[in-house]
Amino acid sequence: MQIDFHHAVTYVVARYADFSHDDAALVAHCAQYIDDATNDGTVTFDGDILYRRLSSAHKMLDYRNFQGLKNHLVWLPFHFLPGNDGLAAGENPDESLIHKLVCKPNSPIAQDMCRACVEDQDKDYALHRLGVTAHVFADTWAHQGFAGVNHKINMVSGLKDENGNADNIFERKITSLFGNLASHAIPPLGHGPALSYPDRPYASWSYQNGLDRPVTVERNNTELFVEAADELCKLFQRYLAGNWDGPSDGLQDEQKKHLRDRFVRFADPDGDVRHELWLDDIAEGRLGFPAQDLSYVPKGHGSWKHQAIGEVAAVDSEDKVYPYDEDFLTSNWKMFHDAAKEHRLTVIDDILPKYGICAA
């Protein structure tokens, strides 16, 4: 999913679940920032004060994608949550072990992740963690069938767009960049070979996967995204109730209609364009709740990072020393990273081992 869902739709669904504007905006900001927190390493302040942040995303051509440990620490817990083939803890797929790592919508692992978030609300960064969880949970619908590791299972052939037309733009682009080395230059990681088709809310598309016996997969993203929004609403409702096992109604029919209509109508392949259309409708009060101005600044002036440490550069250096202010401890930027670290620790060290998955 892209910024239109992770930021705008997450905000809308949080409002539908009865979050206030401010809390919904915070949760939505964190949900999107997972895709924009690409820097890692130590931040150094004067007085020999240090803070260790993490990166929760790599760009597709980032060298870190070729490093197994860095891959596992980013793609598995934040973007391609392993699905254990939809099986409960202690059960194993009949097929090869890679099927444990393939992402599955609303899998038992995803449910355990959501439960851990709902049941741990006593920290200052609890809402920030909810945003992190919302990103990963929603992506289990868009990223289903792909794994966050370098494996042939992620290879795609016979890709066809919503009109049934073959699309080999990936091969053309990679060949233009790397020539005859193309097949070795780009790892089969996540849904890279499927381009942005899994992330487009309006798209109906098909492909053949990379199994030894390829299977043709047909996807209707609109219905998948509506289902994801409905389950996301249930997560938010359970969070507000403080009880993962409690009742939750999800989205009302009219709310689903609002979302489905825009998923279909905002049919631009550019996620930023779709995002602006959502923000316009939110600002005009067209979604069933009072009008609100909503914005998102990932980096630079006005960003959470700028507010926290005064940095406006998209990429910073660990050699730089920043002036320290005690307000840093309660800044949204720090609390996002605290939440992301807690999320990663819970997924990698607590949840996945119960399913026989040792990721890092």
C-alpha positions as a Markdown table, in Angstrom:
| # | Residue | x | y | z |
|---|---|---|---|---|
| 1 | Met | 0.0 | 0.0 | 0.0 |
| 2 | Gln | 1.1 | 3.6 | -0.6 |
| 3 | Ile | 0.6 | 6.9 | 1.1 |
| 4 | Asp | -3.1 | 7.3 | 0.1 |
| 5 | Phe | -4.0 | 4.2 | 2.2 |
| 6 | His | -1.3 | 4.3 | 5.0 |
| 7 | His | -1.9 | 8.0 | 5.8 |
| 8 | Ala | -5.3 | 9.2 | 4.5 |
| 9 | Val | -7.4 | 6.0 | 4.7 |
| 10 | Thr | -5.8 | 5.1 | 8.0 |
| 11 | Tyr | -6.9 | 8.5 | 9.3 |
| 12 | Val | -10.4 | 8.1 | 7.9 |
| 13 | Val | -10.8 | 4.6 | 9.4 |
| 14 | Ala | -9.6 | 5.8 | 12.8 |
| 15 | Arg | -12.2 | 8.5 | 12.7 |
| 16 | Tyr | -14.8 | 6.0 | 11.8 |
| 17 | Ala | -13.7 | 3.9 | 14.8 |
| 18 | Asp | -14.3 | 7.0 | 17.0 |
| 19 | Phe | -10.8 | 8.4 | 17.5 |
| 20 | Ser | -10.4 | 12.1 | 17.9 |
| 21 | His | -8.9 | 14.1 | 15.0 |
| 22 | Asp | -5.6 | 14.6 | 16.9 |
| 23 | Asp | -5.2 | 10.9 | 17.8 |
| 24 | Ala | -6.3 | 9.7 | 14.4 |
| 25 | Ala | -3.8 | 12.1 | 12.8 |
| 26 | Leu | -0.9 | 10.8 | 15.0 |
| 27 | Val | -1.8 | 7.2 | 14.3 |
| 28 | Ala | -2.0 | 7.8 | 10.5 |
| 29 | His | 1.3 | 9.8 | 10.5 |
| 30 | Cys | 3.1 | 6.8 | 12.2 |
| 31 | Ala | 1.5 | 4.4 | 9.8 |
| 32 | Gln | 2.9 | 6.3 | 6.8 |
| 33 | Tyr | 6.2 | 7.1 | 8.4 |
| 34 | Ile | 7.1 | 3.4 | 8.4 |
| 35 | Asp | 7.7 | 3.9 | 4.6 |
| 36 | Asp | 9.7 | 7.0 | 5.1 |
| 37 | Ala | 12.0 | 6.2 | 8.0 |
| 38 | Thr | 14.9 | 5.1 | 5.8 |
| 39 | Asn | 17.8 | 6.4 | 8.0 |
| 40 | Asp | 19.3 | 4.3 | 10.7 |
| 41 | Gly | 22.2 | 4.5 | 13.1 |
| 42 | Thr | 23.1 | 6.7 | 16.1 |
| 43 | Val | 22.1 | 10.3 | 16.6 |
| 44 | Thr | 24.7 | 12.2 | 18.7 |
| 45 | Phe | 23.9 | 15.2 | 20.8 |
| 46 | Asp | 26.3 | 17.5 | 22.6 |
| 47 | Gly | 27.1 | 16.4 | 26.2 |
| 48 | Asp | 27.9 | 12.9 | 24.8 |
| 49 | Ile | 24.1 | 12.0 | 24.7 |
| 50 | Leu | 23.2 | 9.3 | 22.2 |
| 51 | Tyr | 20.0 | 7.9 | 20.7 |
| 52 | Arg | 19.8 | 4.9 | 18.4 |
| 53 | Arg | 17.0 | 5.0 | 15.8 |
| 54 | Leu | 16.1 | 2.4 | 13.3 |
| 55 | Ser | 15.2 | 2.3 | 9.6 |
| 56 | Ser | 11.8 | 0.7 | 8.9 |
| 57 | Ala | 12.1 | 0.9 | 5.1 |
| 58 | His | 14.7 | 0.5 | 2.4 |
| 59 | Lys | 14.3 | 1.7 | -1.2 |
| 60 | Met | 14.1 | -1.1 | -3.7 |
| 61 | Leu | 17.7 | -0.4 | -5.0 |
| 62 | Asp | 19.2 | 0.1 | -1.5 |
| 63 | Tyr | 22.4 | -1.9 | -1.1 |
| 64 | Arg | 21.0 | -3.1 | 2.3 |
| 65 | Asn | 18.5 | -5.2 | 0.4 |
| 66 | Phe | 21.5 | -7.5 | -0.4 |
| 67 | Gln | 22.4 | -8.0 | 3.2 |
| 68 | Gly | 20.3 | -10.8 | 4.8 |
| 69 | Leu | 20.2 | -9.5 | 8.4 |
| 70 | Lys | 19.2 | -6.0 | 7.4 |
| 71 | Asn | 16.6 | -7.5 | 5.1 |
| 72 | His | 15.1 | -9.5 | 7.9 |
| 73 | Leu | 15.0 | -6.6 | 10.3 |
| 74 | Val | 13.1 | -4.4 | 7.9 |
| 75 | Trp | 11.0 | -6.3 | 5.4 |
| 76 | Leu | 9.7 | -9.1 | 7.6 |
| 77 | Pro | 8.5 | -7.1 | 10.7 |
| 78 | Phe | 7.4 | -4.0 | 8.9 |
| 79 | His | 6.2 | -4.8 | 5.4 |
| 80 | Phe | 5.9 | -8.6 | 4.6 |
| 81 | Leu | 4.8 | -10.1 | 7.9 |
| 82 | Pro | 5.2 | -13.9 | 7.6 |
| 83 | Gly | 1.9 | -15.7 | 7.4 |
| 84 | Asn | 2.9 | -19.3 | 8.3 |
| 85 | Asp | 0.5 | -20.3 | 5.4 |
| 86 | Gly | -2.4 | -19.2 | 7.6 |
| 87 | Leu | -1.7 | -21.9 | 10.2 |
| 88 | Ala | -1.7 | -21.6 | 14.0 |
| 89 | Ala | 1.4 | -21.6 | 16.1 |
| 90 | Gly | 3.0 | -25.1 | 16.2 |
| 91 | Glu | 1.6 | -26.0 | 12.8 |
| 92 | Asn | 3.7 | -26.1 | 9.6 |
| 93 | Pro | 2.9 | -25.9 | 5.9 |
| 94 | Asp | 3.1 | -29.2 | 4.0 |
| 95 | Glu | 5.2 | -27.4 | 1.3 |
| 96 | Ser | 8.7 | -26.0 | 1.6 |
| 97 | Leu | 9.7 | -23.7 | 4.5 |
| 98 | Ile | 9.5 | -20.6 | 2.4 |
| 99 | His | 5.8 | -20.8 | 2.7 |
| 100 | Lys | 6.1 | -20.0 | 6.4 |
| 101 | Leu | 7.5 | -16.6 | 5.3 |
| 102 | Val | 4.9 | -15.7 | 2.7 |
| 103 | Cys | 2.6 | -12.9 | 3.7 |
| 104 | Lys | -1.0 | -13.8 | 4.4 |
| 105 | Pro | -3.9 | -11.4 | 5.1 |
| 106 | Asn | -5.1 | -11.4 | 8.7 |
| 107 | Ser | -3.0 | -14.5 | 9.6 |
| 108 | Pro | -2.7 | -15.9 | 13.1 |
| 109 | Ile | 0.7 | -14.1 | 13.3 |
| 110 | Ala | -1.0 | -10.8 | 12.3 |
| 111 | Gln | -3.6 | -11.4 | 15.0 |
| 112 | Asp | -0.9 | -12.0 | 17.6 |
| 113 | Met | 0.8 | -8.8 | 16.5 |
| 114 | Cys | -2.4 | -6.8 | 16.9 |
| 115 | Arg | -3.2 | -8.4 | 20.3 |
| 116 | Ala | 0.3 | -7.4 | 21.6 |
| 117 | Cys | -0.4 | -3.8 | 20.5 |
| 118 | Val | -3.8 | -3.6 | 22.1 |
| 119 | Glu | -2.7 | -5.2 | 25.3 |
| 120 | Asp | 0.3 | -2.9 | 25.8 |
| 121 | Gln | -1.1 | 0.7 | 26.2 |
| 122 | Asp | 0.8 | 1.8 | 29.3 |
| 123 | Lys | 3.7 | 3.5 | 27.4 |
| 124 | Asp | 3.9 | 7.0 | 26.2 |
| 125 | Tyr | 4.3 | 5.8 | 22.6 |
| 126 | Ala | 1.3 | 3.5 | 22.7 |
| 127 | Leu | -0.5 | 5.4 | 19.9 |
| 128 | His | 2.6 | 5.6 | 17.9 |
| 129 | Arg | 2.9 | 1.8 | 18.1 |
| 130 | Leu | -0.7 | 1.5 | 17.0 |
| 131 | Gly | 0.2 | 3.4 | 13.9 |
| 132 | Val | 3.1 | 1.0 | 13.2 |
| 133 | Thr | 0.9 | -2.0 | 13.8 |
| 134 | Ala | -1.8 | -0.5 | 11.5 |
| 135 | His | 0.8 | -0.2 | 8.6 |
| 136 | Val | 1.9 | -3.8 | 8.9 |
| 137 | Phe | -1.6 | -5.2 | 9.4 |
| 138 | Ala | -3.0 | -3.4 | 6.4 |
| 139 | Asp | -0.1 | -4.5 | 4.2 |
| 140 | Thr | -0.9 | -8.2 | 4.9 |
| 141 | Trp | -3.7 | -7.7 | 2.3 |
| 142 | Ala | -1.7 | -5.8 | -0.3 |
| 143 | His | 1.4 | -7.9 | 0.1 |
| 144 | Gln | -0.2 | -11.3 | 0.3 |
| 145 | Gly | 1.6 | -14.0 | -1.7 |
| 146 | Phe | 5.0 | -12.4 | -1.5 |
| 147 | Ala | 7.8 | -12.8 | 1.1 |
| 148 | Gly | 10.2 | -10.2 | 2.5 |
| 149 | Val | 13.3 | -12.2 | 1.6 |
| 150 | Asn | 15.3 | -12.8 | -1.5 |
| 151 | His | 13.6 | -15.9 | -3.0 |
| 152 | Lys | 12.3 | -17.1 | -6.4 |
| 153 | Ile | 8.8 | -17.3 | -5.0 |
| 154 | Asn | 8.6 | -13.6 | -5.5 |
| 155 | Met | 9.3 | -13.8 | -9.2 |
| 156 | Val | 6.4 | -12.7 | -11.4 |
| 157 | Ser | 5.6 | -13.6 | -15.0 |
| 158 | Gly | 2.6 | -13.0 | -17.2 |
| 159 | Leu | 1.8 | -9.8 | -15.4 |
| 160 | Lys | -1.4 | -8.2 | -16.8 |
| 161 | Asp | -3.0 | -4.9 | -15.9 |
| 162 | Glu | -6.6 | -4.1 | -15.1 |
| 163 | Asn | -7.4 | -4.2 | -18.9 |
| 164 | Gly | -5.8 | -7.6 | -19.4 |
| 165 | Asn | -2.8 | -6.1 | -21.2 |
| 166 | Ala | 0.6 | -7.6 | -20.6 |
| 167 | Asp | 3.0 | -5.4 | -18.6 |
| 168 | Asn | 6.7 | -6.1 | -18.8 |
| 169 | Ile | 7.8 | -2.6 | -17.8 |
| 170 | Phe | 9.8 | -4.1 | -14.9 |
| 171 | Glu | 12.0 | -6.1 | -17.2 |
| 172 | Arg | 12.4 | -3.1 | -19.5 |
| 173 | Lys | 13.4 | -0.7 | -16.8 |
| 174 | Ile | 15.8 | -3.1 | -15.1 |
| 175 | Thr | 17.4 | -4.0 | -18.4 |
| 176 | Ser | 17.9 | -0.3 | -19.3 |
| 177 | Leu | 19.7 | 0.2 | -16.0 |
| 178 | Phe | 21.7 | -3.0 | -15.8 |
| 179 | Gly | 21.8 | -4.4 | -19.3 |
| 180 | Asn | 22.5 | -8.2 | -19.4 |
| 181 | Leu | 23.2 | -8.2 | -15.7 |
| 182 | Ala | 19.6 | -7.3 | -14.9 |
| 183 | Ser | 18.6 | -10.8 | -13.8 |
| 184 | His | 21.3 | -10.8 | -11.2 |
| 185 | Ala | 21.2 | -7.1 | -10.3 |
| 186 | Ile | 17.8 | -7.0 | -8.6 |
| 187 | Pro | 16.9 | -9.5 | -6.0 |
| 188 | Pro | 13.5 | -11.2 | -6.1 |
| 189 | Leu | 12.5 | -9.3 | -2.9 |
| 190 | Gly | 8.9 | -8.7 | -1.9 |
| 191 | His | 6.6 | -7.6 | -4.7 |
| 192 | Gly | 9.3 | -5.7 | -6.6 |
| 193 | Pro | 8.8 | -7.6 | -9.8 |
| 194 | Ala | 5.1 | -7.0 | -9.6 |
| 195 | Leu | 5.7 | -3.2 | -9.7 |
| 196 | Ser | 3.1 | -1.2 | -7.8 |
| 197 | Tyr | 0.2 | -3.3 | -8.8 |
| 198 | Pro | -0.4 | -4.8 | -5.3 |
| 199 | Asp | -0.5 | -1.2 | -3.9 |
| 200 | Arg | -3.1 | 0.4 | -6.3 |
| 201 | Pro | -6.6 | 0.4 | -4.7 |
| 202 | Tyr | -8.4 | 0.5 | -8.1 |
| 203 | Ala | -6.4 | -2.3 | -9.8 |
| 204 | Ser | -7.7 | -5.7 | -10.9 |
| 205 | Trp | -4.7 | -7.6 | -12.2 |
| 206 | Ser | -3.1 | -11.0 | -12.6 |
| 207 | Tyr | 0.2 | -12.8 | -12.7 |
| 208 | Gln | 1.9 | -16.1 | -12.4 |
| 209 | Asn | 3.9 | -16.6 | -9.2 |
| 210 | Gly | 7.4 | -18.0 | -8.8 |
| 211 | Leu | 6.5 | -21.5 | -7.5 |
| 212 | Asp | 8.1 | -24.5 | -9.1 |
| 213 | Arg | 4.6 | -25.2 | -10.5 |
| 214 | Pro | 3.5 | -21.6 | -11.2 |
| 215 | Val | -0.1 | -20.7 | -10.2 |
| 216 | Thr | -2.0 | -17.9 | -11.9 |
| 217 | Val | -3.1 | -15.4 | -9.3 |
| 218 | Glu | -6.0 | -12.9 | -9.9 |
| 219 | Arg | -6.4 | -9.9 | -7.6 |
| 220 | Asn | -9.2 | -7.4 | -7.2 |
| 221 | Asn | -7.5 | -4.8 | -5.1 |
| 222 | Thr | -10.6 | -2.7 | -4.4 |
| 223 | Glu | -12.3 | -5.5 | -2.5 |
| 224 | Leu | -9.1 | -6.5 | -0.8 |
| 225 | Phe | -8.6 | -2.9 | 0.4 |
| 226 | Val | -12.1 | -2.6 | 1.6 |
| 227 | Glu | -11.7 | -5.8 | 3.6 |
| 228 | Ala | -8.4 | -4.5 | 5.0 |
| 229 | Ala | -10.0 | -1.2 | 6.0 |
| 230 | Asp | -12.8 | -3.1 | 7.8 |
| 231 | Glu | -10.4 | -5.2 | 9.8 |
| 232 | Leu | -8.3 | -2.2 | 10.5 |
| 233 | Cys | -11.4 | -0.5 | 12.0 |
| 234 | Lys | -11.9 | -3.5 | 14.2 |
| 235 | Leu | -8.3 | -3.2 | 15.4 |
| 236 | Phe | -8.9 | 0.4 | 16.3 |
| 237 | Gln | -12.2 | -0.3 | 18.0 |
| 238 | Arg | -10.6 | -3.0 | 20.1 |
| 239 | Tyr | -7.7 | -0.7 | 21.0 |
| 240 | Leu | -10.2 | 1.9 | 22.2 |
| 241 | Ala | -12.0 | -0.7 | 24.3 |
| 242 | Gly | -8.6 | -2.0 | 25.6 |
| 243 | Asn | -9.7 | -5.6 | 24.9 |
| 244 | Trp | -8.5 | -7.6 | 21.8 |
| 245 | Asp | -11.1 | -10.3 | 22.5 |
| 246 | Gly | -14.0 | -7.9 | 22.8 |
| 247 | Pro | -16.7 | -7.3 | 20.2 |
| 248 | Ser | -16.1 | -5.0 | 17.3 |
| 249 | Asp | -18.5 | -4.1 | 14.5 |
| 250 | Gly | -16.0 | -2.8 | 12.0 |
| 251 | Leu | -17.1 | -0.4 | 9.3 |
| 252 | Gln | -20.7 | 0.5 | 8.7 |
| 253 | Asp | -22.1 | 0.0 | 5.2 |
| 254 | Glu | -22.1 | 3.7 | 4.4 |
| 255 | Gln | -18.5 | 4.0 | 5.5 |
| 256 | Lys | -17.5 | 1.1 | 3.2 |
| 257 | Lys | -19.3 | 2.8 | 0.4 |
| 258 | His | -17.3 | 6.0 | 1.0 |
| 259 | Leu | -14.1 | 4.0 | 0.8 |
| 260 | Arg | -14.9 | 1.7 | -2.1 |
| 261 | Asp | -16.1 | 4.7 | -4.2 |
| 262 | Arg | -12.8 | 6.5 | -3.8 |
| 263 | Phe | -10.7 | 3.4 | -4.2 |
| 264 | Val | -12.3 | 3.0 | -7.7 |
| 265 | Arg | -12.6 | 6.7 | -8.6 |
| 266 | Phe | -9.1 | 7.8 | -7.5 |
| 267 | Ala | -7.5 | 5.7 | -10.3 |
| 268 | Asp | -4.2 | 7.4 | -10.7 |
| 269 | Pro | -1.1 | 5.2 | -10.6 |
| 270 | Asp | 0.7 | 7.8 | -8.6 |
| 271 | Gly | 0.1 | 7.3 | -4.9 |
| 272 | Asp | 0.8 | 11.0 | -4.1 |
| 273 | Val | -1.9 | 12.1 | -6.5 |
| 274 | Arg | -4.4 | 9.8 | -4.9 |
| 275 | His | -3.3 | 11.0 | -1.5 |
| 276 | Glu | -4.0 | 14.6 | -2.3 |
| 277 | Leu | -7.5 | 13.7 | -3.5 |
| 278 | Trp | -8.2 | 12.0 | -0.2 |
| 279 | Leu | -6.9 | 15.1 | 1.7 |
| 280 | Asp | -9.2 | 17.3 | -0.3 |
| 281 | Asp | -12.2 | 15.2 | 0.6 |
| 282 | Ile | -11.2 | 15.2 | 4.3 |
| 283 | Ala | -10.8 | 19.0 | 4.2 |
| 284 | Glu | -14.2 | 19.4 | 2.6 |
| 285 | Gly | -16.0 | 17.1 | 5.1 |
| 286 | Arg | -17.1 | 14.6 | 2.4 |
| 287 | Leu | -16.5 | 11.4 | 4.4 |
| 288 | Gly | -19.1 | 11.5 | 7.1 |
| 289 | Phe | -17.3 | 13.4 | 9.8 |
| 290 | Pro | -16.5 | 17.1 | 10.3 |
| 291 | Ala | -14.0 | 18.7 | 7.9 |
| 292 | Gln | -10.4 | 18.7 | 9.0 |
| 293 | Asp | -7.1 | 19.9 | 7.6 |
| 294 | Leu | -4.8 | 17.0 | 7.4 |
| 295 | Ser | -1.2 | 17.1 | 6.2 |
| 296 | Tyr | 1.9 | 15.0 | 6.2 |
| 297 | Val | 5.6 | 16.1 | 6.0 |
| 298 | Pro | 8.0 | 13.1 | 5.8 |
| 299 | Lys | 11.3 | 15.0 | 5.9 |
| 300 | Gly | 12.7 | 18.5 | 5.9 |
| 301 | His | 11.1 | 21.7 | 7.4 |
| 302 | Gly | 8.1 | 21.0 | 9.5 |
| 303 | Ser | 8.7 | 17.2 | 9.7 |
| 304 | Trp | 8.8 | 15.3 | 13.0 |
| 305 | Lys | 12.5 | 14.8 | 12.6 |
| 306 | His | 13.0 | 18.6 | 12.1 |
| 307 | Gln | 11.0 | 19.3 | 15.2 |
| 308 | Ala | 12.9 | 16.8 | 17.3 |
| 309 | Ile | 16.5 | 17.4 | 16.3 |
| 310 | Gly | 16.5 | 20.4 | 14.0 |
| 311 | Glu | 17.6 | 18.3 | 10.9 |
| 312 | Val | 16.1 | 19.2 | 7.5 |
| 313 | Ala | 18.4 | 17.0 | 5.3 |
| 314 | Ala | 16.8 | 13.9 | 3.9 |
| 315 | Val | 19.9 | 11.9 | 4.7 |
| 316 | Asp | 21.9 | 12.8 | 7.8 |
| 317 | Ser | 25.4 | 11.9 | 8.9 |
| 318 | Glu | 26.3 | 10.1 | 12.2 |
| 319 | Asp | 29.2 | 12.5 | 12.4 |
| 320 | Lys | 27.0 | 15.4 | 13.1 |
| 321 | Val | 26.4 | 16.6 | 16.6 |
| 322 | Tyr | 23.0 | 18.1 | 17.5 |
| 323 | Pro | 22.2 | 20.5 | 20.4 |
| 324 | Tyr | 20.3 | 18.6 | 23.0 |
| 325 | Asp | 16.9 | 19.7 | 24.4 |
| 326 | Glu | 14.9 | 17.7 | 27.0 |
| 327 | Asp | 11.9 | 18.1 | 24.8 |
| 328 | Phe | 13.5 | 15.5 | 22.5 |
| 329 | Leu | 12.4 | 12.8 | 25.0 |
| 330 | Thr | 8.7 | 13.5 | 24.3 |
| 331 | Ser | 9.0 | 14.3 | 20.6 |
| 332 | Asn | 6.9 | 12.4 | 18.2 |
| 333 | Trp | 10.0 | 11.4 | 16.2 |
| 334 | Lys | 11.6 | 9.7 | 19.1 |
| 335 | Met | 8.4 | 8.0 | 20.2 |
| 336 | Phe | 7.9 | 6.7 | 16.7 |
| 337 | His | 11.3 | 5.1 | 16.8 |
| 338 | Asp | 10.7 | 3.8 | 20.3 |
| 339 | Ala | 7.4 | 2.3 | 19.1 |
| 340 | Ala | 9.0 | 0.8 | 16.0 |
| 341 | Lys | 11.8 | -0.8 | 18.1 |
| 342 | Glu | 9.2 | -2.3 | 20.5 |
| 343 | His | 7.2 | -3.6 | 17.6 |
| 344 | Arg | 10.2 | -5.2 | 15.9 |
| 345 | Leu | 11.4 | -6.8 | 19.1 |
| 346 | Thr | 7.9 | -8.2 | 19.8 |
| 347 | Val | 7.5 | -9.6 | 16.2 |
| 348 | Ile | 11.0 | -11.0 | 15.7 |
| 349 | Asp | 11.8 | -12.3 | 19.3 |
| 350 | Asp | 8.4 | -13.1 | 20.8 |
| 351 | Ile | 5.8 | -13.9 | 18.1 |
| 352 | Leu | 7.6 | -15.5 | 15.1 |
| 353 | Pro | 9.5 | -18.1 | 17.2 |
| 354 | Lys | 6.2 | -19.5 | 18.4 |
| 355 | Tyr | 5.6 | -20.3 | 14.7 |
| 356 | Gly | 9.0 | -21.9 | 14.3 |
| 357 | Ile | 10.4 | -18.9 | 12.5 |
| 358 | Cys | 13.8 | -17.6 | 13.4 |
| 359 | Ala | 14.2 | -14.4 | 11.5 |
| 360 | Ala | 17.2 | -12.5 | 13.1 |
